[in-house]
Amino acid sequence: LWCVFQPHQYQRTYKLFEQFTESFADADKAIILPIYSVAGREDEEIKRKVSSEKLAEAISASQKSKVKSQKYNLKNQEVMFMKNFDEAAAYLKQNLQAGDICVIMGAGDIYKLTNQLLIK
């Protein structure tokens, strides 16, 4: 199970950061894309405090700590930050295999990645 996630808004990501670190536990692989910024709605101070890179690191750390504490029987999850849709599309095209399920989600312009992956 793959999960590709584009967080929506810096403030929302900041407020839900801890919940997001727990939200991808069932995915074998998670790709975190840059936060979709909504013009005019973002607080510059918050933008300096949160990033998708930090979120990817926190998700990975959360999963590793659970495996170490043996609270959960988790598989070796891979969490990656990718800097744009092109990078994610290339990686997915190269690594998705028959039988894999790939969930692409977010509330910004993540549909553009889905469009890049559609077979025409």
BANU-687889 format. One record per residue (C-alpha): residue in three letters; x, y, z. Coordinates in nm, 3 decimals, decimal comma, m for minus. Example, Ala and Ser with C-alpha at 12.3 -4.5 7.8 and 13.67 -1.06 7.14 Angstrom:
residues 2
<pt residu="Ala" u="1,230" v="m0,450" w="0,780"/>
<pt residu="Ser" u="1,367" v="m0,106" w="0,714"/>
end
This chain:
residues 120
<pt residu="Leu" u="0,000" v="0,000" w="0,000"/>
<pt residu="Trp" u="0,141" v="0,333" w="m0,111"/>
<pt residu="Cys" u="0,018" v="0,667" w="0,014"/>
<pt residu="Val" u="0,110" v="0,991" w="m0,160"/>
<pt residu="Phe" u="0,008" v="1,294" w="0,043"/>
<pt residu="Gln" u="0,010" v="1,666" w="m0,027"/>
<pt residu="Pro" u="m0,059" v="1,853" w="0,297"/>
<pt residu="His" u="m0,300" v="2,144" w="0,253"/>
<pt residu="Gln" u="m0,208" v="2,477" w="0,409"/>
<pt residu="Tyr" u="0,080" v="2,544" w="0,646"/>
<pt residu="Gln" u="m0,144" v="2,637" w="0,938"/>
<pt residu="Arg" u="m0,350" v="2,319" w="0,905"/>
<pt residu="Thr" u="m0,035" v="2,110" w="0,877"/>
<pt residu="Tyr" u="0,111" v="2,283" w="1,182"/>
<pt residu="Lys" u="m0,202" v="2,232" w="1,391"/>
<pt residu="Leu" u="m0,243" v="1,867" w="1,289"/>
<pt residu="Phe" u="0,127" v="1,779" w="1,277"/>
<pt residu="Glu" u="0,119" v="1,521" w="1,558"/>
<pt residu="Gln" u="m0,193" v="1,354" w="1,417"/>
<pt residu="Phe" u="m0,031" v="1,334" w="1,074"/>
<pt residu="Thr" u="0,269" v="1,151" w="1,221"/>
<pt residu="Glu" u="0,030" v="0,867" w="1,313"/>
<pt residu="Ser" u="m0,186" v="0,875" w="1,000"/>
<pt residu="Phe" u="0,029" v="0,671" w="0,765"/>
<pt residu="Ala" u="0,102" v="0,365" w="0,981"/>
<pt residu="Asp" u="m0,081" v="0,126" w="0,749"/>
<pt residu="Ala" u="0,109" v="0,234" w="0,438"/>
<pt residu="Asp" u="0,410" v="0,032" w="0,328"/>
<pt residu="Lys" u="0,545" v="0,339" w="0,153"/>
<pt residu="Ala" u="0,451" v="0,702" w="0,203"/>
<pt residu="Ile" u="0,550" v="0,994" w="m0,015"/>
<pt residu="Ile" u="0,503" v="1,339" w="0,132"/>
<pt residu="Leu" u="0,488" v="1,627" w="m0,115"/>
<pt residu="Pro" u="0,536" v="2,000" w="m0,049"/>
<pt residu="Ile" u="0,260" v="2,173" w="0,144"/>
<pt residu="Tyr" u="0,001" v="2,337" w="m0,078"/>
<pt residu="Ser" u="0,009" v="2,703" w="0,015"/>
<pt residu="Val" u="m0,310" v="2,905" w="m0,010"/>
<pt residu="Ala" u="m0,229" v="3,263" w="m0,106"/>
<pt residu="Gly" u="m0,348" v="3,515" w="0,149"/>
<pt residu="Arg" u="m0,425" v="3,253" w="0,415"/>
<pt residu="Glu" u="m0,078" v="3,164" w="0,534"/>
<pt residu="Asp" u="0,100" v="3,300" w="0,840"/>
<pt residu="Glu" u="0,468" v="3,358" w="0,761"/>
<pt residu="Glu" u="0,572" v="3,264" w="1,115"/>
<pt residu="Ile" u="0,395" v="2,928" w="1,084"/>
<pt residu="Lys" u="0,553" v="2,871" w="0,742"/>
<pt residu="Arg" u="0,894" v="2,891" w="0,909"/>
<pt residu="Lys" u="0,793" v="2,634" w="1,172"/>
<pt residu="Val" u="0,656" v="2,353" w="0,956"/>
<pt residu="Ser" u="0,749" v="2,181" w="0,632"/>
<pt residu="Ser" u="0,678" v="1,861" w="0,446"/>
<pt residu="Glu" u="1,039" v="1,756" w="0,501"/>
<pt residu="Lys" u="0,988" v="1,784" w="0,879"/>
<pt residu="Leu" u="0,661" v="1,595" w="0,850"/>
<pt residu="Ala" u="0,821" v="1,308" w="0,654"/>
<pt residu="Glu" u="1,100" v="1,284" w="0,913"/>
<pt residu="Ala" u="0,849" v="1,285" w="1,201"/>
<pt residu="Ile" u="0,634" v="1,014" w="1,038"/>
<pt residu="Ser" u="0,941" v="0,798" w="0,987"/>
<pt residu="Ala" u="1,064" v="0,856" w="1,343"/>
<pt residu="Ser" u="0,721" v="0,778" w="1,486"/>
<pt residu="Gln" u="0,703" v="0,446" w="1,302"/>
<pt residu="Lys" u="1,058" v="0,350" w="1,401"/>
<pt residu="Ser" u="0,992" v="0,424" w="1,768"/>
<pt residu="Lys" u="0,683" v="0,203" w="1,761"/>
<pt residu="Val" u="0,878" v="m0,081" w="1,604"/>
<pt residu="Lys" u="1,150" v="m0,044" w="1,869"/>
<pt residu="Ser" u="0,901" v="m0,040" w="2,154"/>
<pt residu="Gln" u="0,723" v="m0,336" w="1,994"/>
<pt residu="Lys" u="0,388" v="m0,172" w="2,059"/>
<pt residu="Tyr" u="0,292" v="m0,260" w="1,706"/>
<pt residu="Asn" u="0,388" v="m0,532" w="1,466"/>
<pt residu="Leu" u="0,482" v="m0,289" w="1,190"/>
<pt residu="Lys" u="0,660" v="m0,369" w="0,870"/>
<pt residu="Asn" u="0,962" v="m0,176" w="0,754"/>
<pt residu="Gln" u="0,785" v="0,135" w="0,631"/>
<pt residu="Glu" u="0,952" v="0,372" w="0,392"/>
<pt residu="Val" u="0,865" v="0,742" w="0,420"/>
<pt residu="Met" u="1,000" v="0,984" w="0,162"/>
<pt residu="Phe" u="0,977" v="1,354" w="0,094"/>
<pt residu="Met" u="0,969" v="1,445" w="m0,273"/>
<pt residu="Lys" u="1,013" v="1,802" w="m0,386"/>
<pt residu="Asn" u="0,758" v="1,806" w="m0,668"/>
<pt residu="Phe" u="0,507" v="1,608" w="m0,873"/>
<pt residu="Asp" u="0,756" v="1,530" w="m1,149"/>
<pt residu="Glu" u="0,992" v="1,362" w="m0,903"/>
<pt residu="Ala" u="0,705" v="1,168" w="m0,744"/>
<pt residu="Ala" u="0,561" v="1,061" w="m1,081"/>
<pt residu="Ala" u="0,898" v="0,936" w="m1,204"/>
<pt residu="Tyr" u="0,956" v="0,744" w="m0,880"/>
<pt residu="Leu" u="0,610" v="0,590" w="m0,884"/>
<pt residu="Lys" u="0,632" v="0,490" w="m1,251"/>
<pt residu="Gln" u="0,962" v="0,318" w="m1,177"/>
<pt residu="Asn" u="0,861" v="0,149" w="m0,852"/>
<pt residu="Leu" u="0,491" v="0,067" w="m0,851"/>
<pt residu="Gln" u="0,432" v="m0,300" w="m0,925"/>
<pt residu="Ala" u="0,132" v="m0,503" w="m1,034"/>
<pt residu="Gly" u="m0,095" v="m0,554" w="m0,734"/>
<pt residu="Asp" u="0,021" v="m0,241" w="m0,552"/>
<pt residu="Ile" u="m0,242" v="0,004" w="m0,436"/>
<pt residu="Cys" u="m0,150" v="0,371" w="m0,454"/>
<pt residu="Val" u="m0,368" v="0,625" w="m0,274"/>
<pt residu="Ile" u="m0,302" v="0,984" w="m0,382"/>
<pt residu="Met" u="m0,460" v="1,240" w="m0,153"/>
<pt residu="Gly" u="m0,467" v="1,603" w="m0,056"/>
<pt residu="Ala" u="m0,679" v="1,912" w="m0,105"/>
<pt residu="Gly" u="m0,452" v="2,127" w="m0,320"/>
<pt residu="Asp" u="m0,345" v="2,060" w="m0,677"/>
<pt residu="Ile" u="m0,254" v="1,694" w="m0,616"/>
<pt residu="Tyr" u="m0,483" v="1,598" w="m0,906"/>
<pt residu="Lys" u="m0,197" v="1,708" w="m1,132"/>
<pt residu="Leu" u="0,011" v="1,413" w="m1,010"/>
<pt residu="Thr" u="m0,277" v="1,176" w="m1,079"/>
<pt residu="Asn" u="m0,299" v="1,319" w="m1,431"/>
<pt residu="Gln" u="0,074" v="1,255" w="m1,481"/>
<pt residu="Leu" u="0,029" v="0,890" w="m1,388"/>
<pt residu="Leu" u="m0,272" v="0,812" w="m1,605"/>
<pt residu="Ile" u="m0,199" v="0,586" w="m1,897"/>
<pt residu="Lys" u="m0,308" v="0,751" w="m2,219"/>
end
